[in-house]
Amino acid sequence: MTIPVQKSGPIAAALQEIQAPIRDRLDAVPDEMWRIVAGHDDDLVREVSRHLMAMRGKMFRPTLTLLASALDDAPEARAVPLAAVGELIHLATLIHDDSVDHSVLRRGMPTVNAFFTHEIAVIFGDHLYSRAVSELARLGDLEPVRIFSSASSAMTLGELRQLAAFDALSFGEEDYYRLIRAKTASLLGAVCEVGALAGAPRHCASMARFGQRLGMAFQIADDLIDYTEDAAVTGKPSGLDLRDHKVTLPLIATLKEAGPVARKSIDALFAAAEPSDALIEEVVAIVAEHGGLEYARRKGEQFAQEADEALARVPESAARTALVDAISYVMERRW
């Protein structure tokens, strides 16, 4: 199967259609998240929890968990709280990332650090992690603990490596893949593997690989947004990665091809403490002109193809079809 990159081609499968096979259980996940995080008498915890629940996205990770649990048509009840745990770990990473980056918007709403304080954001992110671990302990199975702790460790080390990179423009393609494998793909692999563990354990290895490769494609697509979409579409400021001097695959590919004039503009952007909108627009145009966007799209398509191949040994079912559609959703919706 060839996974298409959207240009003027078919529209991605609607997420609601992908979620249809597990809709009833997916609708129970937010209540599980609330039970895990805010199930005690603390006004501040409840206030921050309410703000965070209002900010939550489209529940893509819980969707993957629940679909993986249904591959053999024998999903276990624990798949729902495990899906909630995966989403809480994801939200904790977003809170910490927003605090580190001093971001003020997430999905069109104020971030926790902007709405409250940076201190509350950091501590509440820690609270989410601790509550997630407590829920895993309640469930009483060490294997999900191993899977999620491995992913959490990878995400933390990935963030530290990114912060330790002092010469941003020396960040190469392999460095980039190593980073997104740690920060994004590790958790998508984990939520898929844990899902299979709770209903289709013979598919754990296939689902771990599926999630990891999907995560690579997901992050490349997400990084392309910085060059192709605006705040009205993404819910976050346009050009944020470039404003923060973050080097992602489109720029890495461009640096291989850029001549002295183009390189001078790129160097100027990274030398500026607060790059102007005009300079950001100029670098975005340079990336487009030098094929950086197309290169990143091709690489994303390769990872998406590998995600599809990971499903080769999974028998046909409504859940498997939805996972295939999830690949197209990631590719087409974001690009």
N, C-alpha and C positions, 0 to 999 in steps of 0.2 A: 504493500500500500504506500502511495506517495502522499505525504501530508502537504496540502497546498499552502502557499503564502498568499494572503489576500492582496490582490491588486484591484481587479474588477471582477473577481471570481465569486464563488458562492459565499453566502453569509454563514458565519459560524452557527453551529447548533446552539439554540438558546439555552442558557444555564438552567432555566426552569425545566426544560425537557431532559437535560442530563440528570437533574435531581429527582425526576419523577419516580424512578424505581424505589427510591428510599425516602420519599417526601415525608411520610408520617414520622419516621424516626429522626429525620433531619430537623423537623419542627420541634422536636423535644430537646435538641442540643442547647439552645439558649437557656432554657430552664435549668438544665444540668450545670451550665456555666455559672448561673446565678447562685445555685445551691452550693457549688464548690467554693466560690469566691466570697460571696456576701452573706453566707448563712450564719451570721452571728451579729450581736448587737454592738455595732460600732458605726456611728453616724458618718464619719469621714470615709470609711471603707465603702459604705453604701452609696455615698455621694459620688465618689470616684468611679465606682462600679457602674452606676447608672449612666454616667457620662461615657464610659468606655463601651457599654452595651449599645448606646445610641450611635457610636462610631463604627461598630463592627461592620465588616464588609459582607460579601455575598456567600460566606461560609463555604469557600471552595475546599479548604483542607478537610473539614468535617465531611463534605460530600465525598471526597476521595476515600476517607476512612470507611464510611458506611457502604460505599459501592464495593470496596475490596472485601468487606465482611460478607457481602451477599453473592460472591462469585460462585459458591457451591449451593446457593439457595438455602443456607443454614446459618443465618446471622445470629450471633449470641447477644443477649441483652446487654452485656458489658461493652458492646461496640459503641453504644451511645455515650456513656461517660468517657470512654477512651477518645472518642471524637471531640468531646468537650475539652479534655486535657490537651490534645494537640492544638486546638484553637487557642487555648489560654497561653500555652508556651509561645505560640506565634504572636499573640498580642503583647506578651511581655517583651519580646524582642523589638517590636515596633515602638513600644513606649521608651525603651532604653535607647534605641536608635534616634528617635525624635529628640530625646533629651541631649544626647551627645552632639547631634547636629544643630541643636537649637531651632528645630523646625517649629513653625507655628500653626501649620495646617496639615490635616490628615483626612483624606476623603471629604474634603470641603468643610471640615469642622475643626475647631481649635484642638490642638494636641493637648494631652494631659499636662505637659510641662508649661504650655501657654495658658491653659485655663486655670490651673492650680499653680504649682511651682515646680522647679527642676528637682528640688529635694523630694517632694511628694511623688513626682513621676518615677524617680529612681527607686524609692522605697516601695512604691506600689507595684512596679515591675517585679521586684524581688518577692513581693507578696503573692503575685500570680504564680511565679515559679514554685514557691513553697506550697501553695494550695494545690497546685497540680501534682506535686510529689506526694502530698498527703492523700490525694484521691487515688493515686496509683497504689499506695500502701494499703488503702482501704480495700481495693480490689484484690489484693493478695496474690499477685502473680509477678514474679521477678522478671519475666521476659519483656513485658512492656517497659518496665523500669530500665532495663539494659538498653533497649532501643531508643527510648526518649533521652536518656542520660548521654548516650553516645552522640546523638544529634545536637543536644544542648551544648556539650563540650566543643563540638566542631564549630557551632555558631559563635561561641565565645572566642575561641582561638582565631577564627576568621576575622572577627571584629578587631581583635588586638593586632593582628598582622596588618590590617588596613590602617589602623592608627599609627603603626610603626613605620609606614612607608613615607619617608620624608621627601624623596624626589619623585613626585607624582608622575612626571612624564617619562620616567624610566620603568614604569609599571608595564610589563609585557603581557602578551596574550596568555601564556601559560600561568602567569601570576593571576590574571583575571579569572581564568577557569578554576584555579585552586580556590580563589576567594568565593565565587558564586557556588561552587560545590559545597563549601563549608557553610555559607550564610543562608542559602536558599534551598539548594537541592537536598541537603542532609535532612531537613525537616519534612519536605515532601516525601522523601523516601521513607522516613520514619512513620508518618501517618498512614501511608499505604501499607507498609509491612505490618503495623499494629492492627490495622483493619483486617487484613488477611488472617492474622493470628486469632481474631475473634469471629471465626466463622468459616474460613477457607484456608487452614494452615498449610495445606500442600502447595499453596501459591505464594507463600511468604517471600521466597527469593525472587520470583518474577515480579511481584508487586513492589519490592524494595527497589529493584532496578528500574521499573517503570516510573516510580515516583522520583527517583534521582535524575533520570534523563528528562522527565517532564519539567523538573525543577530547573534544570540548566536552560531549557528552552524558555521557560517562564521568565527567568531573570534577564535573559538577553532581550526578550520582547519588552520587559519592563524598562530596561535601560534605553531602548529605542524611543520610548515615549518622551524622554527628555529632549529628543531632537525632532519629534514629529507631531506632538500634541500640545495643547495649551491648557491653562488652568481650568477653563470651563469644562474640559473633557475629563481631565485627570483628577480634579479635586485638590491639586497641590500646585505650588508656584511653578511656572514654566521655566525651564533651564536650570532647575535646582542643582542637578549634579555638576554642571559646568560652573555655576555660581560658587559651589562648595569645593571646586577644584578636584572633583572625582573623575578618574579616568576609567571609562568603560569601553566596551569592544568597538563601537563605531569610531571613537577617537583613536584607539590603539591601531586599528586598521588604517586610518588616515595618516598617522604618523609615519607609517612605512612608505607612503607614497608622496607625502607633502614636500614641495620644493621650498627654497629659502623664504620666499615671500609669504607663503601660507604658514610656514613654521614660525615666522616672526609674529604673526597675529596670534597663533596659539600660545607662544611663549609670553606674549603681552597679557593675554587673559590670565594665565597662571601666575604671572608676576603681580597682578593687581589684587589688592586686598579685597576690593569690592568691584568686580568687573561690571562695566556698564552694559545696559541692554543692547546697545549698538555693537559692542564687542562680542557679546554672546551670539547675537544674530549673525555676525560675520563668521564666527567659528562654526556655527551650525551650517551655514552655507558652504564653508570649506569642506566640512565632513561629507555633505551631500555630493559636492562636486568631485571629490576624490574617491567616491565609491564606498565610503565607510558604512553607510546605511545598508547598502546591498550586501556587503560582506557579512555584516552582523546578521542580517535576515537569513542568508544562506547557512550560516553556522547554526542559527536557531532551528532551521528546518532539519538539519542533520540530527540534532539532538531529539527533535520531535519524532523523526523517523526511528531512532533507536528506542524511544519510548513505545512506539507502536510495535516494534519487533519484540519487545519484552513481553508482550501479551500473546505471543505466538502459541504458547503451550496452555493458555487458559481457554477452556471450552466456551463455545458460544452461549450467551445468556443475555438477559436484559442489562445486567450490571456491566458485563464486558463491553457491550455496545455503547453504554454510557461512558465508559472510560475511554474508548476510542474517540467518541465525540468530544470528550474533555480535552484531548490533544488539539483538535481543530478549534475548540473554544479559546484555548490559550494562544494559539497561533493567530487566529483571524480577529478575535475581539481586540487584542492589544495592538495589532499592527495596522 
